[in-house]
Amino acid sequence: MKVHRELVGTLPEFRNAVVTIGTFDGVHKGHQQILTQLKEEAQKTDGETVIITFNPHPRKIISSVPGDVKLLTTLSEKITLLENAGIDHLVVIPFDHAFANQSAESYIKSFLYHYFKPKTVIIGYDHRFGKGRVGDYHLLEKYGIELGFKVKEISEELLNEITISSTRIRQSLLNTEVSIANQLLGYPYFFRGVVMEGNKLGRTIGYPTANLHIASEEKLIPGNGVYAVEITFSTELSKANGFGKKKGMMNIGIRPTIDGKKRVIEVHIFDFDEDIYGQTIKISVLHHLRGEVKFDGMDALKKQLHQDKLDAIKIMQ
């Protein structure tokens, strides 16, 4: 898949472009149905699949409370998922007030038609664009006749499914209902973090942890609790040290038994004792084991961690 981040001077002449437009946050099962439609249409017309997406998320620019935007996928994660789905081109549009405020006619003529010369545009019946969000499916269809491209509709049923799925996935993750989120996504929810130095208290009770710093403030982090997880190291680290995927358990929370002050993400990697400070690791969240509990001292915590490890190994087997 080719990723294009600039419009002027860098876009190729797409061959019979079959275009769809959206944020595709999570690239979940509902989105995957649209991608299948896109690829089937391109195959019929010997065309190329083109997805137009936006960065930052439009709600971050036009929302009255932009800080509330929490995403299932960062841009780099979305790129990887769309590439794995077999899309030919992804065009990332820098979304700003100037783009949001162009007229609907300008959006169609000066943006969509001028840069993409689409053969087919696949769009939802409720898609809105242009200043005041006055542009809609019918306006696009009208200009399609004039400019020579077809407009195909994504069904209301599928669009409703996508909206419900995205909302449900976010709520499920925040409510620690990982199995529901993963089922709707079609893959285990994941995030990446840089391993930072902590207080090394875990080492003293036999459960050393990698303390993670999440670079993206927009990335949605699941609710507090203990999880069974799979850890993937960076390609460079894997090649240099022969590290494969590892199993482990993760705690998200304020550690009430220890200090209860700051929310942390810490991962205990099973059968692993290497120095990975400063490295970025990927955490795939497989199962929720239990909620966060305040224990009566370190011995009780250690006993529970032993049980958590047994539970995590059993579930992942």
Secondary structure, DSSP 8 states (H G I E B T S, - for coil): -EEE--STTT----SS-EEEE---TT--HHHHHHHHHHHHHHHHTT--EEEEEEES-HHHHH-SSGGG--BSS-HHHHHHHHHHTT-SEEEEEE--HHHHTS-HHHIIIIIIIHHH--SEEEEETT--BSGGG-B-HHHHHHHHHHHT-EEEEE-HHHHHHHHHHHHHHHHHHHTT-HHHHHHHHTS-EEEEEEEE----HHHHTT---EEEE-S-TTB----SEEEEEEEEE-HHHHHHH----EEEEEEEE--TTTT--S-EEEEEETT-----TT-EEEEEEEEEEE-----SSHHHHHHHHHHHHHHHHHHH-
